[in-house]
Amino acid sequence: MTQTGKPDMDPPLTDRGREQAHRVAERLAKDKRKPTEILVSPAVRAKQTAQPLAALTGLEPKVIDDLVEFKLPDWSHLSPIEVATNFRAMRERHPNAWWEGAPGGETFHAFERRIQTCLFDLLRSRGVEVETEGSRHVWKQKGDPGRIVIVAHGGTNSLVMSLLLGMETVPWIWERIGLHHASIIRIRTLAIGGSSIMSLRAQNDCEHLPHELRTR
């Protein structure tokens, strides 16, 4: 909420969100394999989430504009009740209609294309790219890309996970993956027969958060 009582389309973290950010930062900074890069969405809450990890590791977060969450229309002129009504109407549609997004906002297909292009470009520039021939979901890797930490959003992170693992993508991906705030997904490349695959090692890991801090 803004001071005028209107919805804030780019809200900051709450006090609880800041505590969650500190907890996940401490967890990642203590890992045996340290982060080598922090890539972050331009949203205020994402940049604030990355700040404690940056402070503990000395890494400067790199803002990647296309990691921002699924884009809604500008509802900043509406009342909170009107925004809640819009969300409820969107949710009550048949699942097939979810592909369309909200009128005036991003469609799910556009969101998927944006995240895939961004993700694959980031990996390609770090020596990891999809093999264009042969088996599906197999990657070519040149050297060690390091440990890349992406600080983004429920939709973005769920889509990144699905794209890396070759899972079908759907516009209710937020609900299918069901990520908690400040939870951890771990995916690593694994060498197999001269190529590489993406290997899921953890999903929705909240062990650094006490139960009262686990939110969605």
Secondary structure, 3 states (H helix, E strand, C coil): CCCCCCCCCCCCCCHHHHHHHHHHHHHHHCCCCCCCEEEECCCHHHHHHHHHHHHHHCCCCEECHHHCCCCCCCCCCCCHHHHHHHHHHHHCCCHHHHHHCCCCCCCHHHHHHHHHHHHHHHHHCCCEEECCCCCCCCEEECCCCCCEEEECCHHHHHHHHHHHHCCCCCCCHHHHHCCCCCCEEEEEEEEECCEEEEEEEEEEECCCCCHHHCCC
